[in-house]
Amino acid sequence: MTEIAAEATGISKPRMLIAIFLFAGALAAIAGGLFASLQTYITPDAFTFDLSILFFIAILIGGRGSILGPMLAGLSGENYAYLNHS
């Protein structure tokens, strides 16, 4: 419905999809840079299977249709993991 309304107002769908893809890539690059500066040394060991499962569960719990849901699920999952390791 939204795509049809956007095209009806003259917004190019392919051009908008490319812009959104570039924006998402830029956000991922910034997040990777911040993660690298936090870790100071990155190896493949930093990305464990448990971390992959945490991201997957955050997406499942929060849902794909929103941004706030996976963020809250990720934060709650990280807090749960932190409390269990203490």
PDB file of N, CA, C and O in Angstrom:
ATOM      1  N   MET A   1       0.815  -1.182   0.000  1.00  0.00           N
ATOM      2  CA  MET A   1       0.000   0.000   0.000  1.00  0.00           C
ATOM      3  C   MET A   1       0.869   1.259   0.000  1.00  0.00           C
ATOM      4  O   MET A   1       0.595   2.203  -0.741  1.00  0.00           O
ATOM      5  N   THR A   2       1.920   1.273   0.834  1.00  0.00           N
ATOM      6  CA  THR A   2       2.781   2.440   0.924  1.00  0.00           C
ATOM      7  C   THR A   2       3.599   2.623  -0.345  1.00  0.00           C
ATOM      8  O   THR A   2       3.844   3.751  -0.775  1.00  0.00           O
ATOM      9  N   GLU A   3       4.023   1.509  -0.946  1.00  0.00           N
ATOM     10  CA  GLU A   3       4.798   1.595  -2.188  1.00  0.00           C
ATOM     11  C   GLU A   3       3.959   2.187  -3.318  1.00  0.00           C
ATOM     12  O   GLU A   3       4.454   2.980  -4.119  1.00  0.00           O
ATOM     13  N   ILE A   4       2.706   1.803  -3.374  1.00  0.00           N
ATOM     14  CA  ILE A   4       1.818   2.330  -4.412  1.00  0.00           C
ATOM     15  C   ILE A   4       1.602   3.826  -4.192  1.00  0.00           C
ATOM     16  O   ILE A   4       1.608   4.605  -5.145  1.00  0.00           O
ATOM     17  N   ALA A   5       1.410   4.223  -2.932  1.00  0.00           N
ATOM     18  CA  ALA A   5       1.219   5.648  -2.636  1.00  0.00           C
ATOM     19  C   ALA A   5       2.476   6.446  -2.956  1.00  0.00           C
ATOM     20  O   ALA A   5       2.385   7.570  -3.449  1.00  0.00           O
ATOM     21  N   ALA A   6       3.640   5.882  -2.684  1.00  0.00           N
ATOM     22  CA  ALA A   6       4.893   6.585  -2.980  1.00  0.00           C
ATOM     23  C   ALA A   6       5.076   6.752  -4.479  1.00  0.00           C
ATOM     24  O   ALA A   6       5.463   7.822  -4.948  1.00  0.00           O
ATOM     25  N   GLU A   7       4.799   5.697  -5.227  1.00  0.00           N
ATOM     26  CA  GLU A   7       4.930   5.796  -6.683  1.00  0.00           C
ATOM     27  C   GLU A   7       3.894   6.760  -7.265  1.00  0.00           C
ATOM     28  O   GLU A   7       4.161   7.427  -8.264  1.00  0.00           O
ATOM     29  N   ALA A   8       2.732   6.836  -6.654  1.00  0.00           N
ATOM     30  CA  ALA A   8       1.695   7.747  -7.139  1.00  0.00           C
ATOM     31  C   ALA A   8       2.089   9.214  -6.931  1.00  0.00           C
ATOM     32  O   ALA A   8       1.654  10.090  -7.680  1.00  0.00           O
ATOM     33  N   THR A   9       2.907   9.473  -5.918  1.00  0.00           N
ATOM     34  CA  THR A   9       3.358  10.843  -5.673  1.00  0.00           C
ATOM     35  C   THR A   9       4.617  11.192  -6.451  1.00  0.00           C
ATOM     36  O   THR A   9       5.102  12.321  -6.379  1.00  0.00           O
ATOM     37  N   GLY A  10       5.144  10.231  -7.191  1.00  0.00           N
ATOM     38  CA  GLY A  10       6.305  10.514  -8.033  1.00  0.00           C
ATOM     39  C   GLY A  10       7.635  10.062  -7.466  1.00  0.00           C
ATOM     40  O   GLY A  10       8.677  10.357  -8.050  1.00  0.00           O
ATOM     41  N   ILE A  11       7.632   9.359  -6.354  1.00  0.00           N
ATOM     42  CA  ILE A  11       8.877   8.857  -5.769  1.00  0.00           C
ATOM     43  C   ILE A  11       9.257   7.568  -6.493  1.00  0.00           C
ATOM     44  O   ILE A  11       8.449   6.647  -6.610  1.00  0.00           O
ATOM     45  N   SER A  12      10.486   7.517  -6.970  1.00  0.00           N
ATOM     46  CA  SER A  12      10.969   6.347  -7.693  1.00  0.00           C
ATOM     47  C   SER A  12      11.282   5.219  -6.713  1.00  0.00           C
ATOM     48  O   SER A  12      12.114   5.378  -5.820  1.00  0.00           O
ATOM     49  N   LYS A  13      10.611   4.080  -6.884  1.00  0.00           N
ATOM     50  CA  LYS A  13      10.805   2.950  -5.979  1.00  0.00           C
ATOM     51  C   LYS A  13      12.223   2.395  -6.048  1.00  0.00           C
ATOM     52  O   LYS A  13      12.832   2.210  -4.994  1.00  0.00           O
ATOM     53  N   PRO A  14      12.795   2.114  -7.239  1.00  0.00           N
ATOM     54  CA  PRO A  14      14.168   1.591  -7.266  1.00  0.00           C
ATOM     55  C   PRO A  14      15.192   2.552  -6.656  1.00  0.00           C
ATOM     56  O   PRO A  14      16.118   2.133  -5.962  1.00  0.00           O
ATOM     57  N   ARG A  15      15.012   3.836  -6.924  1.00  0.00           N
ATOM     58  CA  ARG A  15      15.947   4.814  -6.373  1.00  0.00           C
ATOM     59  C   ARG A  15      15.841   4.875  -4.848  1.00  0.00           C
ATOM     60  O   ARG A  15      16.860   4.995  -4.167  1.00  0.00           O
ATOM     61  N   MET A  16      14.642   4.795  -4.311  1.00  0.00           N
ATOM     62  CA  MET A  16      14.453   4.817  -2.866  1.00  0.00           C
ATOM     63  C   MET A  16      15.017   3.556  -2.219  1.00  0.00           C
ATOM     64  O   MET A  16      15.601   3.625  -1.138  1.00  0.00           O
ATOM     65  N   LEU A  17      14.848   2.402  -2.869  1.00  0.00           N
ATOM     66  CA  LEU A  17      15.396   1.163  -2.326  1.00  0.00           C
ATOM     67  C   LEU A  17      16.917   1.208  -2.276  1.00  0.00           C
ATOM     68  O   LEU A  17      17.519   0.727  -1.316  1.00  0.00           O
ATOM     69  N   ILE A  18      17.541   1.777  -3.294  1.00  0.00           N
ATOM     70  CA  ILE A  18      18.999   1.914  -3.299  1.00  0.00           C
ATOM     71  C   ILE A  18      19.446   2.862  -2.190  1.00  0.00           C
ATOM     72  O   ILE A  18      20.441   2.599  -1.515  1.00  0.00           O
ATOM     73  N   ALA A  19      18.724   3.955  -1.998  1.00  0.00           N
ATOM     74  CA  ALA A  19      19.072   4.905  -0.939  1.00  0.00           C
ATOM     75  C   ALA A  19      18.948   4.258   0.439  1.00  0.00           C
ATOM     76  O   ALA A  19      19.795   4.478   1.305  1.00  0.00           O
ATOM     77  N   ILE A  20      17.909   3.471   0.645  1.00  0.00           N
ATOM     78  CA  ILE A  20      17.721   2.792   1.921  1.00  0.00           C
ATOM     79  C   ILE A  20      18.810   1.757   2.141  1.00  0.00           C
ATOM     80  O   ILE A  20      19.312   1.615   3.256  1.00  0.00           O
ATOM     81  N   PHE A  21      19.183   1.031   1.090  1.00  0.00           N
ATOM     82  CA  PHE A  21      20.247   0.043   1.186  1.00  0.00           C
ATOM     83  C   PHE A  21      21.574   0.712   1.541  1.00  0.00           C
ATOM     84  O   PHE A  21      22.323   0.197   2.371  1.00  0.00           O
ATOM     85  N   LEU A  22      21.869   1.845   0.925  1.00  0.00           N
ATOM     86  CA  LEU A  22      23.101   2.571   1.235  1.00  0.00           C
ATOM     87  C   LEU A  22      23.089   3.092   2.676  1.00  0.00           C
ATOM     88  O   LEU A  22      24.110   3.043   3.362  1.00  0.00           O
ATOM     89  N   PHE A  23      21.951   3.582   3.126  1.00  0.00           N
ATOM     90  CA  PHE A  23      21.837   4.067   4.501  1.00  0.00           C
ATOM     91  C   PHE A  23      22.053   2.924   5.500  1.00  0.00           C
ATOM     92  O   PHE A  23      22.739   3.104   6.506  1.00  0.00           O
ATOM     93  N   ALA A  24      21.476   1.760   5.228  1.00  0.00           N
ATOM     94  CA  ALA A  24      21.653   0.609   6.115  1.00  0.00           C
ATOM     95  C   ALA A  24      23.107   0.163   6.135  1.00  0.00           C
ATOM     96  O   ALA A  24      23.629  -0.204   7.188  1.00  0.00           O
ATOM     97  N   GLY A  25      23.767   0.191   4.979  1.00  0.00           N
ATOM     98  CA  GLY A  25      25.183  -0.154   4.923  1.00  0.00           C
ATOM     99  C   GLY A  25      26.041   0.819   5.705  1.00  0.00           C
ATOM    100  O   GLY A  25      26.991   0.414   6.374  1.00  0.00           O
ATOM    101  N   ALA A  26      25.711   2.110   5.627  1.00  0.00           N
ATOM    102  CA  ALA A  26      26.453   3.118   6.377  1.00  0.00           C
ATOM    103  C   ALA A  26      26.276   2.912   7.878  1.00  0.00           C
ATOM    104  O   ALA A  26      27.236   3.032   8.639  1.00  0.00           O
ATOM    105  N   LEU A  27      25.056   2.603   8.304  1.00  0.00           N
ATOM    106  CA  LEU A  27      24.829   2.332   9.728  1.00  0.00           C
ATOM    107  C   LEU A  27      25.597   1.099  10.196  1.00  0.00           C
ATOM    108  O   LEU A  27      26.137   1.081  11.303  1.00  0.00           O
ATOM    109  N   ALA A  28      25.644   0.073   9.354  1.00  0.00           N
ATOM    110  CA  ALA A  28      26.395  -1.128   9.707  1.00  0.00           C
ATOM    111  C   ALA A  28      27.893  -0.828   9.793  1.00  0.00           C
ATOM    112  O   ALA A  28      28.583  -1.358  10.663  1.00  0.00           O
ATOM    113  N   ALA A  29      28.391   0.015   8.897  1.00  0.00           N
ATOM    114  CA  ALA A  29      29.809   0.382   8.934  1.00  0.00           C
ATOM    115  C   ALA A  29      30.133   1.169  10.193  1.00  0.00           C
ATOM    116  O   ALA A  29      31.176   0.950  10.809  1.00  0.00           O
ATOM    117  N   ILE A  30      29.250   2.081  10.582  1.00  0.00           N
ATOM    118  CA  ILE A  30      29.471   2.848  11.813  1.00  0.00           C
ATOM    119  C   ILE A  30      29.441   1.923  13.028  1.00  0.00           C
ATOM    120  O   ILE A  30      30.273   2.043  13.928  1.00  0.00           O
ATOM    121  N   ALA A  31      28.485   1.006  13.048  1.00  0.00           N
ATOM    122  CA  ALA A  31      28.392   0.059  14.168  1.00  0.00           C
ATOM    123  C   ALA A  31      29.638  -0.818  14.228  1.00  0.00           C
ATOM    124  O   ALA A  31      30.146  -1.091  15.316  1.00  0.00           O
ATOM    125  N   GLY A  32      30.132  -1.259  13.086  1.00  0.00           N
ATOM    126  CA  GLY A  32      31.355  -2.059  13.057  1.00  0.00           C
ATOM    127  C   GLY A  32      32.565  -1.280  13.527  1.00  0.00           C
ATOM    128  O   GLY A  32      33.413  -1.812  14.242  1.00  0.00           O
ATOM    129  N   GLY A  33      32.647  -0.020  13.128  1.00  0.00           N
ATOM    130  CA  GLY A  33      33.746   0.818  13.587  1.00  0.00           C
ATOM    131  C   GLY A  33      33.710   1.054  15.082  1.00  0.00           C
ATOM    132  O   GLY A  33      34.747   1.020  15.744  1.00  0.00           O
ATOM    133  N   LEU A  34      32.520   1.293  15.621  1.00  0.00           N
ATOM    134  CA  LEU A  34      32.386   1.476  17.064  1.00  0.00           C
ATOM    135  C   LEU A  34      32.716   0.192  17.816  1.00  0.00           C
ATOM    136  O   LEU A  34      33.347   0.227  18.872  1.00  0.00           O
ATOM    137  N   PHE A  35      32.287  -0.933  17.269  1.00  0.00           N
ATOM    138  CA  PHE A  35      32.591  -2.220  17.895  1.00  0.00           C
ATOM    139  C   PHE A  35      34.095  -2.476  17.878  1.00  0.00           C
ATOM    140  O   PHE A  35      34.655  -2.957  18.863  1.00  0.00           O
ATOM    141  N   ALA A  36      34.750  -2.155  16.760  1.00  0.00           N
ATOM    142  CA  ALA A  36      36.196  -2.362  16.663  1.00  0.00           C
ATOM    143  C   ALA A  36      36.944  -1.465  17.639  1.00  0.00           C
ATOM    144  O   ALA A  36      37.924  -1.893  18.247  1.00  0.00           O
ATOM    145  N   SER A  37      36.491  -0.225  17.796  1.00  0.00           N
ATOM    146  CA  SER A  37      37.171   0.664  18.736  1.00  0.00           C
ATOM    147  C   SER A  37      36.943   0.229  20.180  1.00  0.00           C
ATOM    148  O   SER A  37      37.795   0.459  21.039  1.00  0.00           O
ATOM    149  N   LEU A  38      35.815  -0.389  20.447  1.00  0.00           N
ATOM    150  CA  LEU A  38      35.539  -0.882  21.790  1.00  0.00           C
ATOM    151  C   LEU A  38      36.387  -2.109  22.111  1.00  0.00           C
ATOM    152  O   LEU A  38      36.871  -2.253  23.233  1.00  0.00           O
ATOM    153  N   GLN A  39      36.569  -2.990  21.134  1.00  0.00           N
ATOM    154  CA  GLN A  39      37.308  -4.225  21.357  1.00  0.00           C
ATOM    155  C   GLN A  39      38.823  -4.023  21.301  1.00  0.00           C
ATOM    156  O   GLN A  39      39.567  -4.784  21.921  1.00  0.00           O
ATOM    157  N   THR A  40      39.277  -3.037  20.589  1.00  0.00           N
ATOM    158  CA  THR A  40      40.689  -2.695  20.335  1.00  0.00           C
ATOM    159  C   THR A  40      41.438  -3.754  19.530  1.00  0.00           C
ATOM    160  O   THR A  40      42.468  -3.440  18.933  1.00  0.00           O
ATOM    161  N   TYR A  41      40.967  -4.975  19.494  1.00  0.00           N
ATOM    162  CA  TYR A  41      41.589  -6.024  18.693  1.00  0.00           C
ATOM    163  C   TYR A  41      40.500  -7.002  18.286  1.00  0.00           C
ATOM    164  O   TYR A  41      39.815  -7.564  19.141  1.00  0.00           O
ATOM    165  N   ILE A  42      40.338  -7.206  16.990  1.00  0.00           N
ATOM    166  CA  ILE A  42      39.244  -8.052  16.522  1.00  0.00           C
ATOM    167  C   ILE A  42      39.800  -9.320  15.899  1.00  0.00           C
ATOM    168  O   ILE A  42      40.684  -9.279  15.043  1.00  0.00           O
ATOM    169  N   THR A  43      39.274 -10.426  16.336  1.00  0.00           N
ATOM    170  CA  THR A  43      39.584 -11.731  15.763  1.00  0.00           C
ATOM    171  C   THR A  43      38.262 -12.428  15.465  1.00  0.00           C
ATOM    172  O   THR A  43      37.214 -11.998  15.949  1.00  0.00           O
ATOM    173  N   PRO A  44      38.299 -13.488  14.682  1.00  0.00           N
ATOM    174  CA  PRO A  44      37.061 -14.233  14.453  1.00  0.00           C
ATOM    175  C   PRO A  44      36.477 -14.828  15.728  1.00  0.00           C
ATOM    176  O   PRO A  44      35.290 -15.151  15.776  1.00  0.00           O
ATOM    177  N   ASP A  45      37.304 -14.976  16.762  1.00  0.00           N
ATOM    178  CA  ASP A  45      36.814 -15.522  18.030  1.00  0.00           C
ATOM    179  C   ASP A  45      35.859 -14.570  18.728  1.00  0.00           C
ATOM    180  O   ASP A  45      35.105 -14.992  19.605  1.00  0.00           O
ATOM    181  N   ALA A  46      35.875 -13.292  18.357  1.00  0.00           N
ATOM    182  CA  ALA A  46      34.980 -12.315  18.983  1.00  0.00           C
ATOM    183  C   ALA A  46      33.526 -12.558  18.601  1.00  0.00           C
ATOM    184  O   ALA A  46      32.618 -12.136  19.316  1.00  0.00           O
ATOM    185  N   PHE A  47      33.302 -13.227  17.491  1.00  0.00           N
ATOM    186  CA  PHE A  47      31.952 -13.482  17.005  1.00  0.00           C
ATOM    187  C   PHE A  47      31.610 -14.946  17.235  1.00  0.00           C
ATOM    188  O   PHE A  47      31.760 -15.786  16.347  1.00  0.00           O
ATOM    189  N   THR A  48      31.155 -15.226  18.430  1.00  0.00           N
ATOM    190  CA  THR A  48      30.883 -16.603  18.817  1.00  0.00           C
ATOM    191  C   THR A  48      29.497 -17.041  18.355  1.00  0.00           C
ATOM    192  O   THR A  48      28.685 -16.233  17.903  1.00  0.00           O
ATOM    193  N   PHE A  49      29.258 -18.311  18.479  1.00  0.00           N
ATOM    194  CA  PHE A  49      27.946 -18.863  18.133  1.00  0.00           C
ATOM    195  C   PHE A  49      26.872 -18.307  19.061  1.00  0.00           C
ATOM    196  O   PHE A  49      25.740 -18.073  18.639  1.00  0.00           O
ATOM    197  N   ASP A  50      27.229 -18.097  20.324  1.00  0.00           N
ATOM    198  CA  ASP A  50      26.267 -17.535  21.283  1.00  0.00           C
ATOM    199  C   ASP A  50      25.816 -16.143  20.870  1.00  0.00           C
ATOM    200  O   ASP A  50      24.642 -15.804  21.024  1.00  0.00           O
ATOM    201  N   LEU A  51      26.723 -15.338  20.350  1.00  0.00           N
ATOM    202  CA  LEU A  51      26.374 -13.997  19.895  1.00  0.00           C
ATOM    203  C   LEU A  51      25.432 -14.063  18.690  1.00  0.00           C
ATOM    204  O   LEU A  51      24.496 -13.271  18.587  1.00  0.00           O
ATOM    205  N   SER A  52      25.678 -15.000  17.786  1.00  0.00           N
ATOM    206  CA  SER A  52      24.792 -15.176  16.640  1.00  0.00           C
ATOM    207  C   SER A  52      23.391 -15.580  17.082  1.00  0.00           C
ATOM    208  O   SER A  52      22.396 -15.086  16.551  1.00  0.00           O
ATOM    209  N   ILE A  53      23.321 -16.474  18.050  1.00  0.00           N
ATOM    210  CA  ILE A  53      22.034 -16.907  18.577  1.00  0.00           C
ATOM    211  C   ILE A  53      21.321 -15.734  19.254  1.00  0.00           C
ATOM    212  O   ILE A  53      20.103 -15.601  19.129  1.00  0.00           O
ATOM    213  N   LEU A  54      22.069 -14.876  19.973  1.00  0.00           N
ATOM    214  CA  LEU A  54      21.471 -13.716  20.624  1.00  0.00           C
ATOM    215  C   LEU A  54      20.841 -12.783  19.598  1.00  0.00           C
ATOM    216  O   LEU A  54      19.726 -12.304  19.805  1.00  0.00           O
ATOM    217  N   PHE A  55      21.536 -12.519  18.496  1.00  0.00           N
ATOM    218  CA  PHE A  55      20.975 -11.659  17.447  1.00  0.00           C
ATOM    219  C   PHE A  55      19.732 -12.290  16.825  1.00  0.00           C
ATOM    220  O   PHE A  55      18.740 -11.607  16.572  1.00  0.00           O
ATOM    221  N   PHE A  56      19.796 -13.579  16.586  1.00  0.00           N
ATOM    222  CA  PHE A  56      18.667 -14.280  15.976  1.00  0.00           C
ATOM    223  C   PHE A  56      17.446 -14.240  16.890  1.00  0.00           C
ATOM    224  O   PHE A  56      16.332 -14.005  16.423  1.00  0.00           O
ATOM    225  N   ILE A  57      17.645 -14.464  18.174  1.00  0.00           N
ATOM    226  CA  ILE A  57      16.540 -14.431  19.128  1.00  0.00           C
ATOM    227  C   ILE A  57      15.969 -13.016  19.242  1.00  0.00           C
ATOM    228  O   ILE A  57      14.758 -12.840  19.382  1.00  0.00           O
ATOM    229  N   ALA A  58      16.844 -12.010  19.183  1.00  0.00           N
ATOM    230  CA  ALA A  58      16.361 -10.625  19.248  1.00  0.00           C
ATOM    231  C   ALA A  58      15.454 -10.314  18.073  1.00  0.00           C
ATOM    232  O   ALA A  58      14.446  -9.625  18.233  1.00  0.00           O
ATOM    233  N   ILE A  59      15.797 -10.809  16.906  1.00  0.00           N
ATOM    234  CA  ILE A  59      14.948 -10.586  15.733  1.00  0.00           C
ATOM    235  C   ILE A  59      13.637 -11.361  15.855  1.00  0.00           C
ATOM    236  O   ILE A  59      12.575 -10.856  15.492  1.00  0.00           O
ATOM    237  N   LEU A  60      13.719 -12.589  16.367  1.00  0.00           N
ATOM    238  CA  LEU A  60      12.497 -13.374  16.528  1.00  0.00           C
ATOM    239  C   LEU A  60      11.561 -12.755  17.549  1.00  0.00           C
ATOM    240  O   LEU A  60      10.356 -12.673  17.310  1.00  0.00           O
ATOM    241  N   ILE A  61      12.089 -12.320  18.676  1.00  0.00           N
ATOM    242  CA  ILE A  61      11.246 -11.757  19.731  1.00  0.00           C
ATOM    243  C   ILE A  61      10.706 -10.389  19.326  1.00  0.00           C
ATOM    244  O   ILE A  61       9.524 -10.101  19.509  1.00  0.00           O
ATOM    245  N   GLY A  62      11.577  -9.555  18.777  1.00  0.00           N
ATOM    246  CA  GLY A  62      11.177  -8.196  18.452  1.00  0.00           C
ATOM    247  C   GLY A  62      10.366  -8.069  17.194  1.00  0.00           C
ATOM    248  O   GLY A  62       9.577  -7.134  17.056  1.00  0.00           O
ATOM    249  N   GLY A  63      10.541  -8.985  16.276  1.00  0.00           N
ATOM    250  CA  GLY A  63       9.816  -8.919  15.010  1.00  0.00           C
ATOM    251  C   GLY A  63      10.585  -8.149  13.952  1.00  0.00           C
ATOM    252  O   GLY A  63      11.442  -7.325  14.272  1.00  0.00           O
ATOM    253  N   ARG A  64      10.278  -8.418  12.699  1.00  0.00           N
ATOM    254  CA  ARG A  64      10.976  -7.764  11.603  1.00  0.00           C
ATOM    255  C   ARG A  64      10.359  -6.431  11.229  1.00  0.00           C
ATOM    256  O   ARG A  64      11.017  -5.617  10.582  1.00  0.00           O
ATOM    257  N   GLY A  65       9.137  -6.186  11.608  1.00  0.00           N
ATOM    258  CA  GLY A  65       8.434  -5.005  11.142  1.00  0.00           C
ATOM    259  C   GLY A  65       8.748  -3.728  11.885  1.00  0.00           C
ATOM    260  O   GLY A  65       8.300  -2.655  11.481  1.00  0.00           O
ATOM    261  N   SER A  66       9.508  -3.816  12.960  1.00  0.00           N
ATOM    262  CA  SER A  66       9.779  -2.615  13.734  1.00  0.00           C
ATOM    263  C   SER A  66      11.268  -2.511  14.032  1.00  0.00           C
ATOM    264  O   SER A  66      12.025  -3.454  13.803  1.00  0.00           O
ATOM    265  N   ILE A  67      11.671  -1.378  14.534  1.00  0.00           N
ATOM    266  CA  ILE A  67      13.064  -1.182  14.927  1.00  0.00           C
ATOM    267  C   ILE A  67      13.196  -1.312  16.438  1.00  0.00           C
ATOM    268  O   ILE A  67      14.167  -1.881  16.936  1.00  0.00           O
ATOM    269  N   LEU A  68      12.229  -0.791  17.157  1.00  0.00           N
ATOM    270  CA  LEU A  68      12.295  -0.775  18.612  1.00  0.00           C
ATOM    271  C   LEU A  68      12.214  -2.182  19.213  1.00  0.00           C
ATOM    272  O   LEU A  68      12.875  -2.455  20.215  1.00  0.00           O
ATOM    273  N   GLY A  69      11.427  -3.066  18.630  1.00  0.00           N
ATOM    274  CA  GLY A  69      11.261  -4.418  19.168  1.00  0.00           C
ATOM    275  C   GLY A  69      12.558  -5.208  19.226  1.00  0.00           C
ATOM    276  O   GLY A  69      12.911  -5.697  20.299  1.00  0.00           O
ATOM    277  N   PRO A  70      13.295  -5.358  18.105  1.00  0.00           N
ATOM    278  CA  PRO A  70      14.565  -6.083  18.177  1.00  0.00           C
ATOM    279  C   PRO A  70      15.597  -5.406  19.073  1.00  0.00           C
ATOM    280  O   PRO A  70      16.410  -6.087  19.698  1.00  0.00           O
ATOM    281  N   MET A  71      15.574  -4.070  19.145  1.00  0.00           N
ATOM    282  CA  MET A  71      16.512  -3.381  20.030  1.00  0.00           C
ATOM    283  C   MET A  71      16.229  -3.732  21.493  1.00  0.00           C
ATOM    284  O   MET A  71      17.151  -4.024  22.256  1.00  0.00           O
ATOM    285  N   LEU A  72      14.964  -3.701  21.874  1.00  0.00           N
ATOM    286  CA  LEU A  72      14.602  -4.045  23.249  1.00  0.00           C
ATOM    287  C   LEU A  72      14.875  -5.523  23.535  1.00  0.00           C
ATOM    288  O   LEU A  72      15.327  -5.871  24.625  1.00  0.00           O
ATOM    289  N   ALA A  73      14.604  -6.381  22.572  1.00  0.00           N
ATOM    290  CA  ALA A  73      14.865  -7.805  22.755  1.00  0.00           C
ATOM    291  C   ALA A  73      16.368  -8.059  22.883  1.00  0.00           C
ATOM    292  O   ALA A  73      16.791  -8.892  23.684  1.00  0.00           O
ATOM    293  N   GLY A  74      17.166  -7.352  22.103  1.00  0.00           N
ATOM    294  CA  GLY A  74      18.617  -7.505  22.197  1.00  0.00           C
ATOM    295  C   GLY A  74      19.157  -7.017  23.525  1.00  0.00           C
ATOM    296  O   GLY A  74      20.024  -7.655  24.123  1.00  0.00           O
ATOM    297  N   LEU A  75      18.645  -5.882  23.988  1.00  0.00           N
ATOM    298  CA  LEU A  75      19.092  -5.369  25.285  1.00  0.00           C
ATOM    299  C   LEU A  75      18.692  -6.298  26.419  1.00  0.00           C
ATOM    300  O   LEU A  75      19.485  -6.551  27.326  1.00  0.00           O
ATOM    301  N   SER A  76      17.470  -6.805  26.372  1.00  0.00           N
ATOM    302  CA  SER A  76      17.038  -7.706  27.432  1.00  0.00           C
ATOM    303  C   SER A  76      17.811  -9.027  27.363  1.00  0.00           C
ATOM    304  O   SER A  76      18.141  -9.602  28.400  1.00  0.00           O
ATOM    305  N   GLY A  77      18.095  -9.500  26.173  1.00  0.00           N
ATOM    306  CA  GLY A  77      18.885 -10.719  26.038  1.00  0.00           C
ATOM    307  C   GLY A  77      20.311 -10.533  26.516  1.00  0.00           C
ATOM    308  O   GLY A  77      20.883 -11.433  27.131  1.00  0.00           O
ATOM    309  N   GLU A  78      20.886  -9.381  26.241  1.00  0.00           N
ATOM    310  CA  GLU A  78      22.247  -9.097  26.694  1.00  0.00           C
ATOM    311  C   GLU A  78      22.292  -8.978  28.211  1.00  0.00           C
ATOM    312  O   GLU A  78      23.229  -9.464  28.845  1.00  0.00           O
ATOM    313  N   ASN A  79      21.297  -8.343  28.789  1.00  0.00           N
ATOM    314  CA  ASN A  79      21.232  -8.242  30.244  1.00  0.00           C
ATOM    315  C   ASN A  79      21.061  -9.616  30.881  1.00  0.00           C
ATOM    316  O   ASN A  79      21.642  -9.897  31.929  1.00  0.00           O
ATOM    317  N   TYR A  80      20.269 -10.461  30.251  1.00  0.00           N
ATOM    318  CA  TYR A  80      20.073 -11.828  30.752  1.00  0.00           C
ATOM    319  C   TYR A  80      21.388 -12.600  30.703  1.00  0.00           C
ATOM    320  O   TYR A  80      21.739 -13.301  31.652  1.00  0.00           O
ATOM    321  N   ALA A  81      22.117 -12.467  29.589  1.00  0.00           N
ATOM    322  CA  ALA A  81      23.411 -13.156  29.463  1.00  0.00           C
ATOM    323  C   ALA A  81      24.409 -12.622  30.483  1.00  0.00           C
ATOM    324  O   ALA A  81      25.179 -13.393  31.056  1.00  0.00           O
ATOM    325  N   TYR A  82      24.403 -11.318  30.716  1.00  0.00           N
ATOM    326  CA  TYR A  82      25.325 -10.728  31.695  1.00  0.00           C
ATOM    327  C   TYR A  82      25.016 -11.216  33.098  1.00  0.00           C
ATOM    328  O   TYR A  82      25.931 -11.526  33.862  1.00  0.00           O
ATOM    329  N   LEU A  83      23.738 -11.288  33.448  1.00  0.00           N
ATOM    330  CA  LEU A  83      23.369 -11.727  34.792  1.00  0.00           C
ATOM    331  C   LEU A  83      23.681 -13.204  35.009  1.00  0.00           C
ATOM    332  O   LEU A  83      23.998 -13.600  36.131  1.00  0.00           O
ATOM    333  N   ASN A  84      23.601 -14.022  33.978  1.00  0.00           N
ATOM    334  CA  ASN A  84      23.885 -15.443  34.122  1.00  0.00           C
ATOM    335  C   ASN A  84      25.381 -15.735  34.225  1.00  0.00           C
ATOM    336  O   ASN A  84      25.760 -16.761  34.790  1.00  0.00           O
ATOM    337  N   HIS A  85      26.236 -14.868  33.698  1.00  0.00           N
ATOM    338  CA  HIS A  85      27.681 -15.089  33.742  1.00  0.00           C
ATOM    339  C   HIS A  85      28.303 -14.553  35.022  1.00  0.00           C
ATOM    340  O   HIS A  85      29.472 -14.825  35.295  1.00  0.00           O
ATOM    341  N   SER A  86      27.552 -13.802  35.806  1.00  0.00           N
ATOM    342  CA  SER A  86      28.106 -13.225  37.032  1.00  0.00           C
ATOM    343  C   SER A  86      28.200 -14.253  38.131  1.00  0.00           C
ATOM    344  O   SER A  86      28.645 -13.938  39.234  1.00  0.00           O
TER     345      SER A  86
END
